[in-house]
Amino acid sequence: MTLRIALDAMGGELGPDEMVAGAIQAVEESDLNVVLIGDENILNRVLQKQSLPPSRLHVIHASQTVSMDEPPFEAIRKKKDSSIVKAFACVKKGEADAVVSAGNSGATLASAIRSLGRLENISRPGIANAFPTLKKPLVMMDVGANVDCRPQHLFQFGVMGAAFSDNLFRIKRPSIGLLSIGEEGGKGNVLVKSAHELFRKSSLNFIGNVEGRDIFQGNVDVIVCDGFVGNVCLKVSEGLAEAIISMLRIEMSKSFMAKMGYLLAKKAFGNFGKRVDYAEYGGAPLLGINGTGIVCHGRSNAKAIKNAIKVAAEMIRSKVNYHILQLLSESDQRSAQTEPKETAAVIGPGEDA
Amino acid sequence: MTLRIALDAMGGELGPDEMVAGAIQAVEESDLNVVLIGDENILNRVLQKQSLPPSRLHVIHASQTVSMDEPPFEAIRKKKDSSIVKAFACVKKGEADAVVSAGNSGATLASAIRSLGRLENISRPGIANAFPTLKKPLVMMDVGANVDCRPQHLFQFGVMGAAFSDNLFRIKRPSIGLLSIGEEGGKGNVLVKSAHELFRKSSLNFIGNVEGRDIFQGNVDVIVCDGFVGNVCLKVSEGLAEAIISMLRIEMSKSFMAKMGYLLAKKAFGNFGKRVDYAEYGGAPLLGINGTGIVCHGRSNAKAIKNAIKVAAEMIRSKVNYHILQLLSESDQRSAQTEPKETAAVIGPGEDA
């Protein structure tokens, strides 16, 4: 069966031209159909500019758009005819199989939950992210959807991240690390210490706490954290990578020799850029919803959109959601009886420096 | 009056040789005295290896050391004759004016609090950190001491960071940003939203929420966060900077032209390294204790130790603690009446994606 991916063609900072270009690349390189959701006047005009739009592209009209800064729940309640709400409505009606959006990620997740619901026994769907590392790709969850969490939520992020890592990157029994500020189980805040116990008693391949510097080493397959910490990590990484490149460029323009060196080494810079380019990875999967969705970086270019469309199809074909349910029931059998009383994050004794 | 800085000469991963080398550089470049605290046999042997140790270096014997991984409070309770405990005891007895340690930072803070106490009205002393940025230095607090915080604690971190930024970097009315996952005041977890209100109603120069990518831009002077988030940020930054340098080196060794380029651009690489070198900044001040202390990175070299000793002296001379008390009482007069009921971090509605 040919899969149909609904693309929120109005999302993203680069505009519909870039979204449509990504969709065209995706259908040219695969057997997928793409449904473009957005203002039909704009989209048809963009399609006319392209030479020979493939027949596997369709347009569905949506008269509204949700902006990047709108409060998610309010936006999707008020804007029933927005591209993001209609994209998930298409999936619900059976007109598409998955959604890709580079728009407001909170609104995308909220639409997904409202239209498709949660997977059974999953308390909090969230946003995972695939990081490039020095070795293999890393899945981090949650990276922004759930800013105040309970230990059980972190546990479920680990299960979902592991299922994704296994299905998409073909890593058997992925190792799971809990992001903290020291490797010993006793290190961390109240939330992390309780979650550590849940993981420790489960049948998952839990390797204990990991630290911020482990993210880029590639020695762990899945890193678990709450959405506040995960989002801060993402943005710190982006900001630092940009700052380092700027600093290097400034230093290299200071002398003739350095400038010559820069020119000779330019291709190496390009290759390096490719290794840290989020566009290679095709967006961040929504996990825990009863369906398939990918949120892309707001600055996604055509290539990032193309890759996200392909990842969405791969998630359906490899049955990630089925795997999540299976892994959750297996690991819960062992952890459920031993689960400690849930503790909200409260003030600790301050002895964890 | 000549200031005397007590150096925990057994702390740090590079060993007493490096610590002593830093102390010698400091006394050579300034009018300071340094008291070396540690095993006198080892320290005297190290001093003999140095040519003509300056007369402004003294040794005080301590028979024990606290290792990097020991639980802080247990360690300082059990090891009363450890170098770090004795360093603060020296300050208490009036034999030194400040402490510098590259050892276990939790134990350093715990010793400081136990020996010297807290500044009046400061609930939680913590660890600040100065980051290099694209423009001016940034102070971030807390970076690891207080992993579970109340809004009022974050507010006090802002006050302390601002006093430090003003006194050490001569920035008048430093701007304060609250680390969150979106710029609007409504974005963040329960803790951050409550702290936002405290700052907003105070007389501090509060510029609102900032995001992870703002850390390196240099557009804000002080960034406030809890110690868990701050410590994760530090370690993510370190890990990513190392990973980027590794990746660039690998790319640049791949072809002859790139290798040539690397050789020509090598000096630029060196200058860049200097800009991101924590050693230039001389460690992280303990703020909120009734005295002066600096914790240094475990991998501190002699230069980092030298700079930390100088920063400790500068903190005393510029009366940072007096400034903290003053700023706290000024800003509290305006914020005290309007302070919202303190809320421990509990589960939010999940609408903050």
Contacts between the chains, C-beta under 8 A, distances in Angstrom:
chain1	res1	chain2	res2	distance
A	69	B	184	7.0
A	71	B	186	7.2
A	71	B	351	7.5
A	72	B	351	6.6
A	72	B	353	5.7
A	73	B	351	5.0
A	105	B	353	6.3
A	106	B	351	7.8
A	106	B	352	7.4
A	106	B	353	3.3
A	109	B	353	5.2
A	110	B	351	7.7
A	110	B	353	7.0
A	124	B	350	6.4
A	127	B	353	7.4
A	133	B	243	7.4
A	134	B	243	5.7
A	134	B	246	6.3
A	134	B	247	7.1
A	144	B	181	6.1
A	144	B	353	5.9
A	145	B	350	7.4
A	145	B	353	4.2
A	146	B	350	5.7
A	146	B	353	7.6
A	147	B	181	6.8
A	147	B	188	6.6
A	147	B	189	4.1
A	147	B	348	6.4
A	147	B	350	8.0
A	147	B	352	4.8
A	147	B	353	8.0
A	148	B	189	4.9
A	148	B	190	5.4
A	148	B	345	6.3
A	148	B	346	6.6
A	148	B	347	5.0
A	148	B	348	4.1
A	148	B	350	7.8
A	149	B	347	7.3
A	150	B	347	6.1
A	179	B	232	6.5
A	180	B	228	7.9
A	181	B	144	6.1
A	181	B	147	6.8
A	181	B	227	7.7
A	181	B	228	6.0
A	181	B	231	4.1
A	181	B	232	6.5
A	181	B	235	7.5
A	184	B	69	7.2
A	186	B	71	7.4
A	188	B	147	6.6
A	188	B	228	7.0
A	189	B	147	4.1
A	189	B	148	4.9
A	189	B	226	7.9
A	189	B	228	4.7
A	190	B	148	5.4
A	192	B	228	7.6
A	211	B	232	7.8
A	211	B	235	4.9
A	211	B	239	7.8
A	212	B	231	7.7
A	212	B	232	4.7
A	212	B	233	7.2
A	212	B	234	7.1
A	212	B	235	3.1
A	212	B	236	3.6
A	212	B	237	7.6
A	212	B	238	7.4
A	212	B	239	5.7
A	213	B	235	4.8
A	213	B	236	7.1
A	213	B	238	5.4
A	213	B	239	2.9
A	213	B	242	7.3
A	214	B	239	6.9
A	215	B	236	6.1
A	215	B	239	5.9
A	215	B	240	7.5
A	216	B	239	5.0
A	216	B	240	5.5
A	216	B	242	7.6
A	216	B	243	3.7
A	217	B	239	7.0
A	217	B	243	7.3
A	225	B	232	8.0
A	226	B	189	7.9
A	227	B	181	7.7
A	227	B	352	8.0
A	227	B	353	7.2
A	228	B	180	8.0
A	228	B	181	6.0
A	228	B	188	7.0
A	228	B	189	4.7
A	228	B	192	7.6
A	228	B	229	7.3
A	229	B	228	7.3
A	229	B	229	6.0
A	229	B	232	5.9
A	231	B	181	4.1
A	231	B	212	7.6
A	232	B	179	6.5
A	232	B	181	6.5
A	232	B	211	7.8
A	232	B	212	4.7
A	232	B	225	8.0
A	232	B	229	5.9
A	232	B	232	7.1
A	232	B	233	6.5
A	233	B	212	7.2
A	233	B	232	6.5
A	233	B	233	7.8
A	233	B	236	5.3
A	234	B	212	7.1
A	235	B	181	7.5
A	235	B	211	4.9
A	235	B	212	3.1
A	235	B	213	4.7
A	236	B	212	3.6
A	236	B	213	7.1
A	236	B	215	6.1
A	236	B	233	5.3
A	236	B	236	5.2
A	236	B	237	6.2
A	236	B	240	7.9
A	237	B	212	7.6
A	237	B	236	6.2
A	237	B	240	5.4
A	238	B	212	7.4
A	238	B	213	5.4
A	239	B	211	7.8
A	239	B	212	5.7
A	239	B	213	2.9
A	239	B	214	6.9
A	239	B	215	5.9
A	239	B	216	5.0
A	239	B	217	7.0
A	240	B	215	7.5
A	240	B	216	5.5
A	240	B	236	7.9
A	240	B	237	5.4
A	240	B	240	5.3
A	240	B	241	6.6
A	241	B	240	6.6
A	241	B	244	6.5
A	242	B	213	7.3
A	242	B	216	7.6
A	243	B	133	7.3
A	243	B	134	5.7
A	243	B	216	3.7
A	243	B	217	7.3
A	244	B	241	6.5
A	244	B	244	5.5
A	244	B	272	8.0
A	244	B	276	7.3
A	246	B	134	6.3
A	247	B	134	7.0
A	247	B	272	5.4
A	247	B	275	5.8
A	247	B	276	7.1
A	248	B	268	7.2
A	248	B	269	7.7
A	248	B	272	5.4
A	251	B	268	3.9
A	251	B	269	7.4
A	251	B	271	4.8
A	251	B	272	4.6
A	251	B	275	7.8
A	252	B	265	5.6
A	252	B	268	4.5
A	254	B	268	6.6
A	254	B	271	7.5
A	255	B	267	7.1
A	255	B	268	7.2
A	257	B	264	5.0
A	257	B	265	7.6
A	257	B	267	7.3
A	258	B	264	6.7
A	258	B	265	4.9
A	258	B	267	6.3
A	258	B	268	4.0
A	260	B	261	7.5
A	260	B	264	5.1
A	261	B	260	7.6
A	261	B	261	4.5
A	261	B	262	6.7
A	261	B	263	7.0
A	261	B	264	3.0
A	261	B	265	2.9
A	261	B	266	7.4
A	261	B	268	7.1
A	262	B	261	6.7
A	262	B	265	5.7
A	262	B	268	7.7
A	263	B	261	7.0
A	264	B	257	5.0
A	264	B	258	6.7
A	264	B	260	5.1
A	264	B	261	3.0
A	264	B	264	6.6
A	265	B	252	5.6
A	265	B	257	7.6
A	265	B	258	4.9
A	265	B	261	3.0
A	265	B	262	5.7
A	265	B	265	6.1
A	266	B	261	7.4
A	267	B	255	7.1
A	267	B	257	7.3
A	267	B	258	6.3
A	268	B	248	7.2
A	268	B	251	3.9
A	268	B	252	4.6
A	268	B	254	6.6
A	268	B	255	7.2
A	268	B	258	4.0
A	268	B	261	7.1
A	268	B	262	7.7
A	269	B	248	7.6
A	269	B	251	7.4
A	271	B	251	4.9
A	271	B	254	7.5
A	272	B	244	8.0
A	272	B	247	5.4
A	272	B	248	5.5
A	272	B	251	4.6
A	275	B	247	5.8
A	275	B	251	7.8
A	276	B	244	7.3
A	276	B	247	7.1
A	344	B	344	6.7
A	344	B	345	7.0
A	344	B	346	4.6
A	344	B	347	6.4
A	345	B	148	6.0
A	345	B	344	7.0
A	345	B	345	4.2
A	345	B	346	7.4
A	346	B	148	6.5
A	346	B	344	4.6
A	346	B	345	7.4
A	347	B	148	5.1
A	347	B	149	7.4
A	347	B	150	6.2
A	347	B	344	6.4
A	348	B	147	6.3
A	348	B	148	4.2
A	350	B	124	6.4
A	350	B	145	7.2
A	350	B	146	5.6
A	350	B	148	7.9
A	351	B	71	7.5
A	351	B	72	6.5
A	351	B	73	5.0
A	351	B	106	7.8
A	351	B	110	7.6
A	352	B	106	7.3
A	352	B	147	4.8
A	352	B	227	7.9
A	353	B	72	5.7
A	353	B	105	6.2
A	353	B	106	3.2
A	353	B	109	5.2
A	353	B	110	6.9
A	353	B	127	7.3
A	353	B	144	5.9
A	353	B	145	4.3
A	353	B	146	7.7
A	353	B	227	7.3
